[in-house]
Amino acid sequence: KLARIVFTERQTPAPDHHVLAGRLHARGRAPLSTEPLDLRGVVDRIGGGDAFAGGFLFAQSVGMEDADALRFALHTGALKHAQRGDMSFASRRDVELALTEHSSDVRR
């Protein structure tokens, strides 16, 4: 597989309002981007990047293609923003549910 660089881009209109998007770059391929997520009611952003990275690695380990893995990772990181502390407790089912919802509010 190609080496990839994945990361989030964040805008913070307010301390409890963040806008997150995921990006993926691989040599010799066009970059991939997700639609941004508008998160309102953010409780704690610490650990969101780690949750994003873990979500991407998990998604790749179960065979998701890059675009789907990037979306899974973004939603994994976004769910962390509703939890206090630096660790996410979101399950795979939580992330899959978040992928199908169209709400911009952080769920608790």
Order of alpha helices (4+ residues) and beta strands (2+ residues): beta-beta-beta-beta-alpha-alpha-alpha
